[in-house]
Each structure stands twice: as structure tokens, then as C-alpha cells.
Amino acid sequence: MKTTEVHGKRFRLAIPEEQIKSSVLRLARKIDQDYAHKNPFFLAVLNGSFLFAADLLREVRTECEISFIRVSSYNGTSTTGVVSELMGLKEDIEGRHVIVLEDIIDTGNTLVKLQELLLAKKPASIRFGTLLFKPRAYTKDIPVDYVGMEVGNEFLIGYGLDYDGKARNLKDIYVLDEE
């Protein structure tokens, strides 16, 4: 089995690159279907979603735009429970159809904060998309409209997901091996 080591912890392969690509393509086709002729505005949440957002937008065929916002709620391998806005949205989204892109959604705390920030800017709609969704950890009522894959509550790295800044560049997604 394929493994990697980061900061002295061992991780084993959880989701291979081909499965990621297939999920991204499926999401792109669904977004194309839902937003044909609507010019959606994608808002990618940095740092983790940058690879997912890039790959997704290369597959989306409908006319669209993208920008980025940076928020943080993680420290090491666990969430702090506090979401802080680090870099804000500068574009005018009033009357626009906004699709927020996340690398992974677990508790939903970030979604609540983002929805609050975005609703104040009067978009036509807000939808949320993520490559990875942890349904057992999710505690909010906000719908997650586009889900690439559901995963367990394990700690994951690779394909944009990091462990203290490391491993974002891995093509596959790995899970912490706690054996």
C-alpha cells in the first residue's frame, strides 16, 4: 500500500488521483447543467481549495469568473472551532450566482461564517461545493450542494489538504495511519 510521511506521522493512500479527477469532472458537468448561461461567480476558499478550484474550473464549460477568500479554522490536525477571515472578497457580487468552493467540509463552521459575510453583499444565490464532505462531523443546516466524495472523520492530506503547511502538493489523498 502506498504511504507517505509528514512531520513524523505516517499516512496511507485513501483516494487515488484518478478517483479525484473523476469526482471533479462529475461536479463540473453538474455545475454546467445547473448554471448554463448564468455566469456563476466561483469563490475558492484558500489555501486548501486551490487545486480543486483550478481543476474544476478547467472542466467547467459555462462562462464563469473566480476569486478567492482566505479563512482559517485549523491548527495542526484539529479544528479550532473559531473561523477567522484573513483575506476578504473585493469583487462586487450583488445579483450574482455565487458558488463557494471548499477542499473539505467537516463541522460547517466555515460555511456559516462565509454565508454571513456573503449574504451582506446581496448575491442572487449562494451555493456550496466541496471535493470532500464529512457528513458525520457536519453540524449545520446549510445545504452542501456539490459534493465530490463523502469521507469519514479521519485526518486527510494531499491534493490541497495540508498538515501544518506540508503535503498540499501530493496528487493523491492520504489518511493518517494511526496503527
N, C-alpha and C positions, 0 to 999 in steps of 0.2 A: 504494500500500500504506500502511496506517495505521502511523504511527510515533509515538514519544514520546521525550523526552529527560529523563534524570535524572542529576544530578551530572556533567553534561558528556558523558555517554555516550548514544549513540543506541540505541534498542530498536525492533524491528519486531513487528507483530502475529504471535503464534504460535497462540493459541487464543481464538477469539471467545466472547463471553458466552453465546451460545445453546448452543454445544458444552459449555461448563462446566455450564450448567443441565441439559442432557440427561444428562451423566455423574452429577451429583448425584442426580437423580431415579432413575436406574438403580440406584445404590448404595442409596438409601433403600428401594426395592422389595425388593432382595436382603436387606437387614437385616431388614425386616418379615417376610419369609419365614423367615429363619433364627432370629429371636428372638420370634416370636409368643408371647405370654403368658409371657415370661421377664423382663420389666422390665430391659432392659440398662442398664448404667451407662456412659455415654459420658465419656471423659476427653480433652478437647481440649487439644492442646499449643499454648500461646501463644508468640509472638504470631501467627504466621503462619496458624494454622488457624481463627481466629475467624470469618471469613466463611464458609468451608467448613462449619464446625460449625453455624453459625446456619442456613444454607440447608439443610443436610442434616436437621437436627432439625425444621425446618418441614415437611419432606416425610415423615419417619418417622411412621407411624401407630400403631405399637405403643407401649404405655406405656413410658416411659423416664425417666432422670434424666441430668443432665450436671454436670460440674465441670471445673476447669481446672488445668493444671500448666504451669509455665514452665521451659523448659530452653533452653540456647543452645549452639551449636557453630559459628556463623558469625561471620566478621569481614570486612566488605566483600563481595566476590564469591566468596570461597572458604571452605571449611570449615576449622576449626582442628584438627579431629580429636579435640578434647577436649570432652566433654559435661559441662556443669555444671548442677546442679539449682538453680534460682533461686527458685522458689516451689513448695512442696510440697502434696501432697494431704492434706486434713484429714478427708474423709469415711471412714467405715468401709466397706471393700469386701469384707470377709470373706464368702465364699459367694456373691458377686455375679458376674454375667457382665459383664466389662469390655471395652469397645471403645475403644481408643486411636485418636484422630483426629489425623492429621498433614496439613499442607498439601502437603508434598513429602517423599519418602523417597529419599535417594541412597545414601550408604555403608552406612547401617544402624546406625551408632554410637549414635545416639539411641535406637533400638529396644532395643538391648542394655541400655543404662542403665535405660530405663523398665521393661523386663521384670524386671530385677534388683530394682528398687525395688518394683514391684507384686507380684511373687511373695512377697515378705516379708510382704505384707498378706493372704495366703491367699484370693485370689478363686477362684470356681468355674472361671472360664476367663478368658483374655486373648486378644483378637484385635486385629489392627492394620488400620486403614483409612487411606487417603490419597487425596487428589484426584489427585496426580501421583506417578509412580514412575519412577525412573531405573534400569532393570534392569542397564545396563552398568556403573553405578557401585556397585551393591549388592554387598557383600562378606560378608554374614552368612547364617546358616542359618534365621533366624526367618522363618516364613511371613508374607507380607503378604496378608491375607485379602480385603480390599476395596480394589480399585484403580480409580480413576476413569479415568485415562488413563496410558499409558506415554509418556515423553518421552526425548529424548536428554540428553546431559550438558551442554548449554548452560545459561547462567545466565538465569533467568527472573524476571520481576517482574509484579506486578499480582494482583488477587484474593487479597490477604493476603500475598503474597510481596513482600519489600522489597529495596531496595538502600540500605544504611545508613539504614534507617528511612523511606525515601521510597517512594512508589508503591503501597503496600498498598491504596489506595482505588480503583485502576483496575478497571473492570468486566471487562476482557479480560486475558489473559495475554500478555506480551511477552517476546521473546528478545533478548539482547544482540546487536546488529548489529556484527560485527567486520570489516566490509568496509573 
